[in-house]
Amino acid sequence: MPHLVVEYSANLEPQVDIAGLVRVVHEAALETGMFPRGGIRTRAACREIYRIADGHPDNGFVHVSARIGAGRPAEARAKAGEHIFNAVCGALSEVFAENPLGISFELSEIDPTASFKQNNLHDILKDRENR
């Protein structure tokens, strides 16, 4: 874990390098040192239908959700969340300065009793490093 989802309003696509933003989020999660490389999944979801604040068509949003495995201390979660959020804000600073934009981030824990996984990425990454 974690699973990171970057949701964004479609009106941002001409101004934001979405693939670049996904890269920033992914790297920021790695930089926290809290998550193994083989467990991080980062993706983007464009929202075509949305209404923000007064409904003006220039209004935009970026919301990043991070869902992580349970058990880490609250202080570690807060520190990691702040690091990722700051990276997102930094990546969007130029767009934020010129456009009405809401940026948000939420980190939540996944209930382990209802979470099922199968992952061979850790072993594959280890093999790649040893080549």
PEDARA-V734741 format. One record per backbone hydrogen bond with DSSP energy under -1.0 kcal/mol. NH is the residue of the N-H (numbers start at 1). CO is the residue of the C=O. E is the energy in kcal/mol with one decimal. If there is no record, write none. Layout:
nh=NH co=CO e=E
nh=NH co=CO e=E
This chain:
nh=3 co=67 e=-2.5
nh=4 co=41 e=-3.4
nh=5 co=65 e=-2.5
nh=6 co=43 e=-2.9
nh=7 co=63 e=-3.2
nh=8 co=45 e=-1.8
nh=9 co=61 e=-2.0
nh=10 co=47 e=-2.0
nh=12 co=9 e=-2.2
nh=13 co=10 e=-1.6
nh=15 co=12 e=-1.6
nh=16 co=12 e=-2.3
nh=18 co=16 e=-1.4
nh=21 co=17 e=-2.3
nh=22 co=18 e=-2.6
nh=23 co=19 e=-2.1
nh=24 co=20 e=-2.3
nh=25 co=21 e=-2.5
nh=26 co=22 e=-2.6
nh=27 co=23 e=-2.8
nh=28 co=24 e=-2.5
nh=29 co=25 e=-2.1
nh=30 co=26 e=-1.9
nh=31 co=27 e=-2.6
nh=33 co=30 e=-1.8
nh=39 co=36 e=-2.1
nh=41 co=2 e=-2.3
nh=43 co=4 e=-2.2
nh=45 co=6 e=-2.9
nh=47 co=8 e=-2.9
nh=55 co=52 e=-2.8
nh=59 co=56 e=-1.6
nh=60 co=100 e=-2.1
nh=62 co=102 e=-2.5
nh=63 co=7 e=-2.6
nh=64 co=104 e=-2.4
nh=65 co=5 e=-2.4
nh=66 co=106 e=-3.1
nh=67 co=3 e=-2.7
nh=68 co=108 e=-2.7
nh=77 co=73 e=-2.2
nh=78 co=74 e=-2.7
nh=79 co=75 e=-2.4
nh=80 co=76 e=-2.5
nh=81 co=77 e=-2.7
nh=82 co=78 e=-2.6
nh=83 co=79 e=-2.0
nh=84 co=80 e=-2.4
nh=85 co=81 e=-2.8
nh=86 co=82 e=-2.6
nh=87 co=83 e=-1.8
nh=88 co=84 e=-2.3
nh=89 co=85 e=-2.7
nh=90 co=86 e=-2.3
nh=91 co=87 e=-2.2
nh=92 co=88 e=-1.6
nh=93 co=90 e=-1.0
nh=96 co=92 e=-3.0
nh=97 co=93 e=-2.0
nh=99 co=95 e=-1.3
nh=102 co=60 e=-2.2
nh=104 co=62 e=-2.4
nh=106 co=64 e=-2.4
nh=108 co=66 e=-2.9
nh=110 co=68 e=-2.9
nh=114 co=111 e=-1.6
nh=124 co=120 e=-1.9
nh=125 co=121 e=-3.0
nh=126 co=122 e=-2.0
nh=127 co=123 e=-2.3
nh=128 co=124 e=-2.4
nh=129 co=125 e=-2.2
nh=130 co=126 e=-1.5
